[in-house]
Amino acid sequence: MAFVPGYAYDIFISYAHVDNLTSSGQADGWIEQFYKNLNLMLAKRFGRLDTVKIWWDSKKLDGSVLFDTSIAEGIKQSAIMICLNSPGYAASRYCQQELDTFYKKAGAETIGLKVGERSRIFNVLLNNIPFKDWPAELSGTSGFPFHDAQEAGEFGDTVDTLSNAFRDQMRNVRDAVYSLLNDFNHELPDHKSGVATDSNSFSIYLGEVPDTLRSSRKRIVAELEKKGFEVLAAIPPPDEAAAHEQAASSALQQASLSIHLLDEFSGREIQGDESKSYPQKQTELALATDRPQMIWIPAETDLAAVEEEAYKQFLQGIEKGTLTQKHYDFVRGSKATVSQVIIDFATQIRDRQKQTAPAGDKLSVLVDTHFMDQLYALDLGKTLLENDIQPFINPQEDDPRKNINLMGERLSQVKKLIFLYGSVSKDWVLERMSAALQLIITNNYPIEDFFIYMAPPHKEANDISLNQRLLKVNVINSSDKTVLTEQEMHDFVSALKTGVA
């Protein structure tokens, strides 16, 4: 499931295979390293490895091969395209066909080629290609330079993937993609499809509102999604009474909780049942479920002044708690604070559900890593997913004391913590471990074990330890192997699940 609803993939990477050729001794080509870095950096930005779906073609196709059907489908099912622009790209009719296909399909979609002021096509410049030589489809984009040219007339060689220049520009691409994906969701009609597809996700049903609260509702959706919540907010349609009730009831059953914003205006009347409005009907349907529910109205609302008698009695019954025996949260508040009130409520419900989740639920772990080791972390994370373990990813920083608040937020979601110790210094890892331990003690986070995963280069098994008695520290030394054997990975997964290394 892609981050952007309605698409199978969030990103399609279009490139010339000549730019991915490896030199002697290289395991991965430049394009593959770009893909892996982007994948993990976005995972760290969103907090989960499987949030953003990226399509890239790893097959070695030459000019004699017909335009691949699977590639065409990948393009048509992608929200944005990243073009790795180079002389090889310009010379490849295959690449031009990819770009043309995306340009035409995106232009024909309701949302168009731009989301706000951002183009859905990213122009990544592997060399200093003059503007006049860019494909016409890339006109209007600024471009992300991944070359070392200092002057306009210089060709510029593609920067090394281990260089600071590569790292800095990758951050710019990551931030731009992150913003575009979030803006994309906000521009979609009513945001979501209205149905949750991941049974393990925490989703919030946000009911229909009267026009007077529509701007508040839009802001709330944006704030909830920034906090990582899935929001179901696309009902109606359908508009007809029976179909609307069926769709709303189905979405409510799949949601983790529901939120309803009401005021003195009842809202749009239901087609085929003019005695009720969509906001009132959805509130009533939610009251008939066992899901946690919040009903909010503005603090200044005078219920006695409501003109529609039936709707007035409904609101008064909601406030007095006489409509149902179900427990729900009724809040009178300010529009300025409603987003935070809802976020706090949703966070409380989510945390409560995690504490009471069945033991058989998927194990979640937090992988803490530095930029220098992130490609190894990507492979490790994929292996964990394949073994039914959900990896959360912490954002990297040169200063191990940074992002501590974000680390704390993610520590509350997991049972195990893995520190990846590869090319980064031992002191950096020790500081991260100490910071995490302090957060666990202060906030009573439910962490059961620390794992130190030693990646290449070579290290001794007793090279690092944390002198404390609160948590068991397990050391997995794989520093002499670039690839784990199936048995070694089985042993590591078993250690994560049992706590015995």
C-alpha positions as CSV (number, residue, x, y, z in Angstrom):
1,M,0.0,0.0,0.0
2,A,1.5,3.3,-1.1
3,F,1.6,6.4,1.1
4,V,-0.5,8.3,-1.4
5,P,-3.9,6.6,-1.7
6,G,-5.0,5.5,-5.1
7,Y,-1.5,4.6,-6.3
8,A,0.4,1.4,-6.1
9,Y,3.7,3.3,-5.9
10,D,4.6,6.7,-4.5
11,I,7.8,7.1,-6.6
12,F,9.0,5.9,-10.0
13,I,12.7,6.3,-10.6
14,S,13.5,6.8,-14.3
15,Y,17.2,6.4,-15.3
16,A,19.6,5.3,-18.0
17,H,21.2,1.9,-17.2
18,V,24.6,3.2,-18.4
19,D,24.6,5.5,-15.3
20,N,24.2,2.4,-13.1
21,L,27.3,0.5,-14.4
22,T,29.7,-0.4,-11.7
23,S,33.5,0.1,-11.6
24,S,35.9,-2.6,-10.6
25,G,35.3,-3.6,-6.9
26,Q,31.9,-1.9,-6.7
27,A,29.0,-4.0,-5.4
28,D,26.2,-1.5,-6.4
29,G,26.0,1.0,-9.2
30,W,25.4,4.7,-8.5
31,I,21.7,4.5,-9.3
32,E,21.2,1.6,-7.0
33,Q,22.9,3.4,-4.2
34,F,20.7,6.5,-4.9
35,Y,17.7,4.3,-4.6
36,K,18.8,2.6,-1.4
37,N,19.7,5.9,0.2
38,L,16.4,7.6,-0.8
39,N,14.5,4.6,0.4
40,L,16.0,4.6,3.9
41,M,16.1,8.3,4.3
42,L,12.4,8.5,3.6
43,A,11.9,5.6,6.0
44,K,13.7,7.5,8.7
45,R,11.7,10.7,7.9
46,F,8.4,8.8,8.1
47,G,9.6,6.4,10.9
48,R,8.8,3.1,9.2
49,L,10.6,1.2,6.5
50,D,7.5,0.2,4.5
51,T,5.7,3.6,4.4
52,V,6.9,4.8,0.9
53,K,6.7,2.5,-2.1
54,I,9.4,3.1,-4.8
55,W,9.5,1.5,-8.2
56,W,12.8,1.2,-10.0
57,D,13.9,-1.2,-12.8
58,S,16.9,-3.3,-11.8
59,K,16.8,-5.2,-15.2
60,K,19.5,-4.5,-17.7
61,L,17.5,-3.5,-20.8
62,D,19.1,-2.3,-24.0
63,G,17.7,-0.3,-26.9
64,S,16.5,-3.4,-28.8
65,V,14.0,-4.3,-26.1
66,L,10.4,-3.2,-26.5
67,F,9.0,-0.8,-23.9
68,D,8.3,-3.2,-21.0
69,T,4.7,-3.6,-20.0
70,S,5.5,-3.9,-16.3
71,I,7.4,-0.6,-16.5
72,A,4.5,1.1,-18.2
73,E,2.2,-0.1,-15.5
74,G,4.6,1.0,-12.8
75,I,4.6,4.5,-14.4
76,K,0.9,4.7,-14.6
77,Q,0.5,3.6,-11.0
78,S,3.0,6.0,-9.5
79,A,2.3,9.4,-7.9
80,I,5.6,11.1,-8.7
81,M,8.6,10.5,-11.0
82,I,12.3,11.1,-10.3
83,C,14.3,11.5,-13.5
84,L,18.1,11.0,-13.2
85,N,19.1,13.4,-16.0
86,S,22.4,12.8,-17.8
87,P,23.7,12.5,-21.4
88,G,22.9,8.8,-21.1
89,Y,19.3,9.7,-20.2
90,A,19.0,12.1,-23.1
91,A,20.3,9.5,-25.5
92,S,18.0,6.8,-24.4
93,R,14.7,6.6,-26.3
94,Y,13.6,4.2,-23.5
95,C,14.0,6.9,-20.9
96,Q,12.2,9.4,-23.1
97,Q,9.3,7.1,-23.5
98,E,9.1,6.7,-19.7
99,L,9.1,10.4,-19.2
100,D,6.6,11.0,-21.9
101,T,4.3,8.3,-20.5
102,F,4.3,9.8,-17.0
103,Y,3.9,13.4,-18.3
104,K,0.8,12.5,-20.3
105,K,-0.8,10.3,-17.6
106,A,-0.1,12.9,-14.8
107,G,-1.4,15.7,-16.9
108,A,-4.6,13.8,-17.5
109,E,-5.3,13.2,-13.9
110,T,-7.5,15.5,-11.8
111,I,-4.7,16.7,-9.6
112,G,-2.5,17.5,-12.7
113,L,1.3,17.8,-13.1
114,K,1.7,20.1,-10.1
115,V,0.8,19.8,-6.4
116,G,0.6,23.3,-5.1
117,E,3.8,24.9,-6.5
118,R,5.7,21.6,-6.7
119,S,6.1,19.6,-9.9
120,R,5.4,15.9,-9.7
121,I,8.5,15.3,-11.8
122,F,11.9,15.7,-10.0
123,N,14.9,16.6,-12.1
124,V,18.0,15.0,-10.6
125,L,21.1,16.3,-12.5
126,L,23.9,13.7,-12.6
127,N,25.9,16.2,-14.7
128,N,25.7,19.9,-15.4
129,I,23.3,19.6,-18.3
130,P,22.5,23.0,-19.8
131,F,18.9,24.0,-19.4
132,K,18.4,24.2,-23.2
133,D,19.2,20.5,-23.4
134,W,16.7,19.3,-20.8
135,P,13.7,17.3,-22.0
136,A,10.7,19.5,-22.6
137,E,8.8,17.7,-19.9
138,L,11.3,19.0,-17.3
139,S,10.9,22.6,-18.1
140,G,9.8,24.6,-15.1
141,T,11.7,22.4,-12.6
142,S,14.7,23.7,-10.8
143,G,16.7,20.5,-10.6
144,F,18.8,18.8,-7.9
145,P,22.5,19.0,-8.8
146,F,24.5,15.8,-8.0
147,H,27.6,16.9,-9.8
148,D,30.8,18.9,-8.9
149,A,30.6,21.6,-11.6
150,Q,31.4,25.1,-10.2
151,E,30.9,27.1,-13.4
152,A,28.1,27.1,-16.0
153,G,30.2,25.8,-18.8
154,E,31.7,22.8,-16.9
155,F,30.4,19.3,-17.5
156,G,30.6,18.2,-13.9
157,D,31.2,14.7,-12.8
158,T,28.6,12.8,-10.7
159,V,29.5,13.1,-7.0
160,D,30.6,10.0,-5.1
161,T,27.9,8.4,-3.0
162,L,30.1,8.6,0.1
163,S,30.8,12.3,-0.2
164,N,29.3,15.1,1.8
165,A,28.0,16.7,-1.4
166,F,26.0,13.5,-2.1
167,R,24.7,13.4,1.5
168,D,23.6,17.0,1.5
169,Q,21.8,16.8,-1.8
170,M,20.1,13.6,-0.8
171,R,18.7,15.4,2.2
172,N,17.3,18.1,-0.2
173,V,15.6,15.4,-2.3
174,R,14.3,13.6,0.7
175,D,12.8,16.8,2.2
176,A,11.2,17.8,-1.2
177,V,9.8,14.3,-1.7
178,Y,8.4,14.2,1.9
179,S,6.7,17.6,1.4
180,L,5.3,16.7,-1.9
181,L,3.9,13.3,-0.7
182,N,2.2,15.0,2.2
183,D,0.9,17.9,0.0
184,F,-0.3,15.3,-2.5
185,N,-2.6,13.7,0.2
186,H,-3.9,17.1,1.2
187,E,-4.8,17.9,-2.4
188,L,-6.7,14.7,-3.0
189,P,-10.5,14.9,-2.8
190,D,-11.4,14.4,0.8
191,H,-7.9,12.8,1.3
192,K,-8.5,9.1,1.7
193,S,-10.5,6.5,0.1
194,G,-12.6,6.0,3.2
195,V,-11.6,2.4,3.8
196,A,-8.6,1.2,5.8
197,T,-6.7,-1.6,4.1
198,D,-4.1,-2.4,6.7
199,S,-5.6,-4.3,9.6
200,N,-2.6,-3.5,11.8
201,S,-2.8,0.3,11.3
202,F,-4.3,2.8,13.7
203,S,-6.9,4.7,11.7
204,I,-9.3,7.6,12.7
205,Y,-12.7,8.0,11.2
206,L,-13.3,11.8,10.9
207,G,-17.0,12.4,10.3
208,E,-18.6,14.8,7.9
209,V,-19.1,18.4,9.1
210,P,-21.3,21.4,8.4
211,D,-19.7,24.0,6.1
212,T,-18.9,26.2,9.0
213,L,-16.4,23.6,10.3
214,R,-14.9,22.5,6.9
215,S,-11.7,24.6,7.2
216,S,-11.1,23.3,10.8
217,R,-11.7,19.7,9.6
218,K,-9.1,20.1,6.8
219,R,-6.5,21.5,9.2
220,I,-7.2,18.6,11.6
221,V,-6.6,16.0,8.9
222,A,-3.3,17.6,8.0
223,E,-2.2,17.7,11.6
224,L,-3.2,14.1,12.3
225,E,-1.4,12.8,9.2
226,K,1.8,14.7,10.2
227,K,1.6,12.7,13.4
228,G,1.4,9.5,11.5
229,F,-2.3,8.7,11.9
230,E,-4.3,7.3,9.0
231,V,-7.5,9.4,8.5
232,L,-10.7,8.1,6.9
233,A,-12.5,11.2,5.8
234,A,-14.1,10.5,2.4
235,I,-17.8,9.8,3.3
236,P,-20.0,10.9,1.6
237,P,-19.9,9.9,-1.2
238,P,-22.0,7.9,-1.8
239,D,-24.7,10.4,-1.1
240,E,-27.9,8.3,-1.3
241,A,-29.2,7.4,2.2
242,A,-28.9,3.6,2.1
243,A,-25.5,3.5,0.3
244,H,-24.2,6.3,2.5
245,E,-25.1,4.3,5.7
246,Q,-23.5,1.2,4.4
247,A,-20.3,2.9,3.4
248,A,-20.1,4.9,6.7
249,S,-20.8,1.8,8.8
250,S,-18.1,-0.2,7.0
251,A,-15.5,2.5,7.5
252,L,-16.4,2.9,11.2
253,Q,-16.0,-0.8,11.8
254,Q,-12.5,-0.6,10.3
255,A,-11.5,2.5,12.2
256,S,-9.7,2.5,15.6
257,L,-11.8,5.5,16.8
258,S,-14.1,8.2,15.4
259,I,-14.1,11.9,15.7
260,H,-17.2,14.1,15.1
261,L,-17.2,17.9,14.9
262,L,-20.7,19.5,15.3
263,D,-22.0,23.0,15.9
264,E,-25.4,24.8,15.7
265,F,-25.8,24.1,12.0
266,S,-26.8,20.5,11.2
267,G,-25.0,20.4,7.8
268,R,-26.0,19.0,4.4
269,E,-29.2,16.9,4.3
270,I,-29.0,13.3,3.3
271,Q,-30.4,12.4,-0.1
272,G,-33.5,10.4,0.4
273,D,-33.7,11.2,4.1
274,E,-34.1,14.9,4.6
275,S,-34.9,14.5,8.2
276,K,-31.2,14.1,9.1
277,S,-27.9,15.5,8.0
278,Y,-24.7,13.6,7.1
279,P,-22.9,14.8,10.2
280,Q,-25.7,13.8,12.6
281,K,-26.2,10.4,10.9
282,Q,-22.5,9.5,11.0
283,T,-22.4,10.5,14.7
284,E,-25.4,8.2,15.4
285,L,-23.8,5.3,13.5
286,A,-20.6,5.7,15.5
287,L,-22.6,5.7,18.7
288,A,-23.9,2.3,17.8
289,T,-20.4,0.8,17.6
290,D,-18.0,-0.2,20.3
291,R,-15.2,2.1,19.0
292,P,-13.8,4.9,21.1
293,Q,-15.5,8.2,20.1
294,M,-15.1,11.9,20.6
295,I,-17.8,14.5,19.9
296,W,-16.7,18.1,19.8
297,I,-18.6,21.4,19.5
298,P,-17.3,25.0,19.8
299,A,-17.3,26.3,23.4
300,E,-19.5,29.3,22.4
301,T,-22.3,27.2,20.9
302,D,-25.7,28.0,22.5
303,L,-27.8,24.9,22.1
304,A,-30.9,26.6,23.2
305,A,-30.6,28.9,20.1
306,V,-30.4,26.1,17.6
307,E,-33.3,26.6,15.2
308,E,-34.0,23.0,14.0
309,E,-35.9,21.4,16.9
310,A,-35.0,17.8,16.1
311,Y,-31.3,18.7,15.7
312,K,-31.4,20.8,18.9
313,Q,-32.7,17.8,20.9
314,F,-30.0,15.6,19.3
315,L,-27.3,18.0,20.5
316,Q,-28.8,18.4,23.9
317,G,-29.0,14.6,24.2
318,I,-25.3,14.3,23.2
319,E,-24.2,16.8,25.8
320,K,-26.3,15.3,28.6
321,G,-25.4,11.7,27.6
322,T,-29.1,10.6,27.4
323,L,-29.0,9.2,23.8
324,T,-27.1,6.0,24.4
325,Q,-25.5,4.0,27.2
326,K,-22.2,4.0,25.3
327,H,-19.3,6.0,26.9
328,Y,-17.9,8.7,24.6
329,D,-15.9,11.8,25.1
330,F,-17.9,15.1,24.8
331,V,-15.8,18.2,24.4
332,R,-16.6,21.9,24.3
333,G,-13.6,23.7,23.1
334,S,-11.9,26.4,20.9
335,K,-11.3,26.0,17.2
336,A,-7.7,27.1,17.9
337,T,-7.0,24.1,20.1
338,V,-9.2,21.4,18.6
339,S,-6.4,19.8,16.5
340,Q,-4.2,19.3,19.6
341,V,-7.2,18.0,21.7
342,I,-7.9,15.4,19.0
343,I,-4.2,14.4,18.6
344,D,-3.9,14.0,22.4
345,F,-7.1,11.9,22.5
346,A,-6.0,9.7,19.5
347,T,-2.5,9.2,21.0
348,Q,-4.0,8.1,24.3
349,I,-6.3,5.6,22.6
350,R,-3.5,4.3,20.4
351,D,-1.1,3.8,23.3
352,R,-3.8,2.1,25.4
353,Q,-4.5,-0.3,22.5
354,K,-0.8,-1.1,22.2
355,Q,-0.6,-1.9,25.9
356,T,-3.5,-4.4,25.6
357,A,-2.6,-5.8,22.2
358,P,-2.5,-9.6,22.0
359,A,0.9,-11.3,22.4
360,G,0.7,-12.8,19.0
361,D,0.9,-9.3,17.3
362,K,3.9,-8.6,15.0
363,L,7.0,-7.7,17.0
364,S,8.1,-4.1,16.5
365,V,11.7,-3.0,16.8
366,L,13.5,0.4,16.4
367,V,16.7,0.4,14.3
368,D,19.0,3.2,15.4
369,T,21.7,4.0,12.8
370,H,23.9,6.6,11.4
371,F,24.1,7.9,7.8
372,M,27.4,6.0,7.3
373,D,25.7,2.7,7.9
374,Q,22.2,3.3,6.5
375,L,22.6,1.0,3.4
376,Y,23.4,-1.9,5.7
377,A,20.4,-0.8,7.8
378,L,18.1,-0.9,4.7
379,D,19.1,-4.5,4.0
380,L,18.6,-5.4,7.7
381,G,15.2,-3.8,7.8
382,K,14.0,-5.6,4.7
383,T,15.1,-8.9,6.2
384,L,13.2,-8.1,9.4
385,L,10.0,-7.4,7.4
386,E,10.4,-10.7,5.6
387,N,10.5,-12.4,9.0
388,D,7.3,-10.8,10.3
389,I,9.1,-8.1,12.4
390,Q,8.1,-4.5,11.9
391,P,11.2,-2.2,11.9
392,F,10.9,1.4,12.8
393,I,13.8,3.6,11.7
394,N,15.3,6.5,13.7
395,P,16.6,9.5,11.8
396,Q,20.4,9.8,11.7
397,E,22.4,12.8,13.1
398,D,26.1,13.4,13.4
399,D,25.3,14.6,17.0
400,P,24.0,11.5,18.8
401,R,22.1,13.8,21.3
402,K,19.9,15.3,18.6
403,N,16.4,14.0,17.8
404,I,16.0,12.6,21.3
405,N,12.4,13.6,21.5
406,L,11.7,11.8,18.2
407,M,13.6,8.8,19.5
408,G,11.4,8.9,22.6
409,E,8.2,9.0,20.5
410,R,9.3,5.9,18.6
411,L,10.6,4.1,21.7
412,S,7.0,4.1,22.9
413,Q,6.0,2.0,19.9
414,V,8.5,-0.9,20.2
415,K,9.7,-3.6,22.4
416,K,13.3,-4.0,21.2
417,L,16.0,-1.5,20.2
418,I,18.8,-2.3,17.7
419,F,21.9,-0.1,17.6
420,L,23.7,-0.6,14.3
421,Y,27.5,-0.4,14.9
422,G,29.3,-0.4,11.5
423,S,31.4,2.4,10.1
424,V,30.3,4.9,12.8
425,S,32.5,5.5,15.9
426,K,32.0,3.5,19.1
427,D,31.5,6.7,21.0
428,W,28.6,7.7,18.8
429,V,26.9,4.4,19.5
430,L,27.5,4.6,23.2
431,E,26.0,8.1,23.4
432,R,22.9,6.9,21.5
433,M,22.5,4.0,23.9
434,S,22.9,6.2,27.0
435,A,20.4,8.7,25.7
436,A,17.9,5.9,24.9
437,L,18.4,4.3,28.4
438,Q,17.7,7.7,30.0
439,L,14.5,8.1,28.1
440,I,13.4,4.6,29.0
441,I,14.0,5.2,32.7
442,T,12.3,8.6,32.7
443,N,9.2,7.7,30.7
444,N,8.9,4.0,31.6
445,Y,8.9,2.9,28.0
446,P,8.2,-0.8,27.4
447,I,11.7,-1.7,26.0
448,E,12.7,-5.3,26.8
449,D,16.1,-5.6,25.2
450,F,19.0,-3.7,23.6
451,F,20.7,-5.3,20.6
452,I,24.1,-4.1,19.3
453,Y,24.3,-5.3,15.8
454,M,28.0,-5.1,14.6
455,A,28.3,-4.6,10.9
456,P,31.5,-4.4,8.8
457,P,34.3,-3.4,9.2
458,H,35.8,-6.0,11.7
459,K,35.2,-5.6,15.4
460,E,35.9,-7.8,18.4
461,A,32.8,-9.2,20.2
462,N,33.7,-7.4,23.4
463,D,34.4,-4.1,21.7
464,I,31.3,-2.3,23.1
465,S,29.1,-2.6,26.1
466,L,26.8,-0.5,28.3
467,N,27.4,-0.6,32.0
468,Q,23.9,-0.8,33.4
469,R,21.6,-3.3,35.1
470,L,18.1,-2.3,33.8
471,L,18.2,-4.0,30.4
472,K,19.9,-7.0,28.9
473,V,22.4,-5.9,26.1
474,N,22.7,-8.5,23.4
475,V,25.7,-8.3,21.0
476,I,25.4,-9.8,17.5
477,N,28.8,-9.7,15.8
478,S,28.4,-9.8,12.0
479,S,31.3,-7.4,11.3
480,D,33.3,-9.9,9.2
481,K,30.4,-10.6,6.8
482,T,28.9,-8.3,4.2
483,V,26.0,-10.8,3.8
484,L,24.4,-12.9,6.5
485,T,23.9,-16.6,5.9
486,E,20.3,-17.9,6.2
487,Q,21.3,-19.7,9.4
488,E,22.8,-16.5,10.9
489,M,19.7,-14.5,10.1
490,H,17.5,-17.2,11.5
491,D,19.5,-17.0,14.8
492,F,19.3,-13.2,14.9
493,V,15.5,-13.2,14.3
494,S,15.1,-15.9,17.0
495,A,17.2,-13.8,19.4
496,L,14.9,-10.8,18.7
497,K,11.8,-12.8,19.3
498,T,13.0,-14.7,22.4
499,G,15.5,-12.2,23.9
500,V,18.2,-14.9,24.0
501,A,21.2,-14.1,21.8
